[in-house]
Amino acid sequence: MSKPTLESTILNLAHSYAEPADLLKAVRKVHPSASKKDIMHATLRTMIEAAEGKEGIARHLHKLVMDNRSGEFEGA
């Protein structure tokens, strides 16, 4: 069985976590070798794709990126 992509993991977990740090931790459990940069780029790609058809997900993912744009994740 192949590992899911970062984008599919983010999309699947986006509604399960209210706080960006919790979503990040969940994504890192599935993709432990992914860098912060990889996760943020995948989140932005997912957000752009979701904005065209999945109400609410884009807003939640935007918050993840905006809350973590400083360079370091709190609690992750």
Rosetta silent file (secondary structure, phi, psi, omega in degrees, C-alpha in Angstrom):
SEQUENCE: MSKPTLESTILNLAHSYAEPADLLKAVRKVHPSASKKDIMHATLRTMIEAAEGKEGIARHLHKLVMDNRSGEFEGA
SCORE:     score description
SCORE:     0.000 S_00000001
   1 L     0.000  130.343 -177.794    0.000    0.000    0.000 S_00000001
   2 L   -83.647  153.520  179.989    1.439    3.359   -0.987 S_00000001
   3 L   -73.013  139.356  178.531    1.719    6.289    1.364 S_00000001
   4 L   -67.184  155.220  176.956   -0.862    9.066    0.822 S_00000001
   5 L   -71.885  160.750  174.906    0.353   12.370   -0.554 S_00000001
   6 H   -56.456  -44.063 -177.824    0.753   15.370    1.726 S_00000001
   7 H   -60.631  -44.548 -178.662   -2.154   17.029   -0.070 S_00000001
   8 H   -69.346  -35.675  176.988   -4.514   14.105    0.457 S_00000001
   9 H   -63.931  -46.642 -179.901   -3.502   13.794    4.115 S_00000001
  10 H   -61.086  -45.818 -179.804   -4.091   17.505    4.707 S_00000001
  11 H   -62.353  -42.502 -179.408   -7.447   17.399    2.950 S_00000001
  12 H   -68.017  -31.176 -176.208   -8.564   14.333    4.914 S_00000001
  13 H   -96.458  -11.017 -171.202   -7.523   15.802    8.269 S_00000001
  14 L   -55.062  -39.816 -177.992   -8.508   19.449    7.755 S_00000001
  15 L   -86.678   -6.894 -176.431  -11.922   19.213    9.418 S_00000001
  16 L   -87.385  -13.714 -175.552  -10.749   16.999   12.265 S_00000001
  17 L  -130.102  124.720 -178.713   -8.564   19.594   13.984 S_00000001
  18 L   -78.587  -32.549 -176.495   -9.666   23.061   15.106 S_00000001
  19 L  -101.431  136.549  179.279   -6.168   24.325   15.876 S_00000001
  20 H   -55.807  -39.864 -179.342   -3.448   24.632   13.235 S_00000001
  21 H   -63.815  -35.550  178.549   -0.807   23.152   15.545 S_00000001
  22 H   -69.153  -40.063  176.896   -2.973   20.056   16.074 S_00000001
  23 H   -63.603  -43.596  178.576   -3.455   19.635   12.332 S_00000001
  24 H   -59.246  -45.223  179.511    0.281   19.994   11.800 S_00000001
  25 H   -60.798  -41.605  179.976    1.025   17.321   14.401 S_00000001
  26 H   -65.201  -40.268  178.046   -1.458   14.960   12.754 S_00000001
  27 H   -65.529  -41.095 -179.610    0.083   15.537    9.315 S_00000001
  28 H   -67.350  -25.709  175.662    3.556   14.957   10.729 S_00000001
  29 H   -65.972  -36.357  179.841    2.456   11.616   12.205 S_00000001
  30 H   -82.438  -33.510 -176.726    1.644   10.431    8.678 S_00000001
  31 L  -127.164   70.051 -175.010    4.600   12.226    7.029 S_00000001
  32 L   -63.845  -22.611 -179.051    7.368   12.422    9.668 S_00000001
  33 L   -92.385   -1.869 -179.866   10.072   13.338    7.169 S_00000001
  34 L   -72.130  133.848  177.388    8.127   16.245    5.639 S_00000001
  35 L   -80.429  166.104  176.364    9.663   19.637    6.327 S_00000001
  36 H   -57.832  -43.463 -179.865    7.659   22.649    7.426 S_00000001
  37 H   -60.608  -44.245  177.660    8.180   24.107    3.976 S_00000001
  38 H   -59.154  -44.998 -178.789    6.862   20.927    2.315 S_00000001
  39 H   -66.608  -42.138  179.973    3.764   20.951    4.519 S_00000001
  40 H   -66.655  -40.111  177.751    3.055   24.644    3.955 S_00000001
  41 H   -65.449  -42.588  177.672    3.443   24.300    0.177 S_00000001
  42 H   -64.218  -37.640  177.878    1.167   21.249    0.163 S_00000001
  43 H   -64.093  -43.358  178.583   -1.321   23.150    2.317 S_00000001
  44 H   -64.513  -42.045  177.039   -1.347   26.070   -0.097 S_00000001
  45 H   -61.666  -43.133  179.531   -1.830   23.742   -3.070 S_00000001
  46 H   -65.193  -40.989  179.593   -4.671   21.990   -1.248 S_00000001
  47 H   -62.558  -43.160  179.651   -6.222   25.310   -0.252 S_00000001
  48 H   -63.494  -45.154  179.013   -6.186   26.550   -3.840 S_00000001
  49 H   -65.584  -40.375 -178.079   -7.771   23.340   -5.098 S_00000001
  50 H   -69.996  -29.961 -177.941  -10.340   23.310   -2.271 S_00000001
  51 H   -61.812  -23.060 -179.286  -11.321   26.929   -2.848 S_00000001
  52 L   -82.042  -13.304 -176.300  -12.892   25.879   -6.112 S_00000001
  53 L  -159.017  -13.839 -175.745  -15.288   23.392   -4.585 S_00000001
  54 L  -114.647   97.947 -177.683  -14.991   22.479   -0.908 S_00000001
  55 L   -59.353  133.000  174.834  -16.616   25.108    1.301 S_00000001
  56 L    91.979  -34.686 -177.621  -14.850   25.771    4.589 S_00000001
  57 H   -65.856  -43.781 -178.157  -11.690   23.763    3.991 S_00000001
  58 H   -59.001  -41.340 -179.974   -9.879   26.630    2.281 S_00000001
  59 H   -64.137  -43.233 -179.483  -10.559   28.947    5.218 S_00000001
  60 H   -65.121  -43.510  179.827   -9.292   26.367    7.718 S_00000001
  61 H   -68.897  -34.822  176.524   -6.134   25.679    5.694 S_00000001
  62 H   -60.444  -41.316  178.379   -5.520   29.403    5.237 S_00000001
  63 H   -62.288  -40.003  177.442   -5.497   29.746    9.019 S_00000001
  64 H   -58.301  -48.299 -177.982   -2.892   26.967    9.280 S_00000001
  65 H   -66.520  -45.770 -177.143   -0.573   28.741    6.858 S_00000001
  66 H   -66.466  -37.353  179.592   -1.111   32.212    8.326 S_00000001
  67 H   -70.679  -14.957 -175.276   -0.626   31.034   11.917 S_00000001
  68 L  -123.250   21.942 -176.343    2.676   29.414   10.965 S_00000001
  69 L   -78.209   -9.046 -176.695    4.262   31.827    8.533 S_00000001
  70 L   -73.618  -20.828  178.820    6.910   32.967   11.051 S_00000001
  71 L   119.919  -24.980  179.846    9.147   29.950   10.518 S_00000001
  72 L  -126.157  139.294  176.632    8.655   27.924   13.691 S_00000001
  73 L   -89.734  134.145  172.911    5.665   25.858   14.756 S_00000001
  74 L   -80.282  130.846  176.094    4.492   26.191   18.309 S_00000001
  75 L    72.186   11.641 -178.825    4.060   22.828   19.947 S_00000001
  76 L  -125.912    0.000    0.000    5.161   20.868   16.893 S_00000001
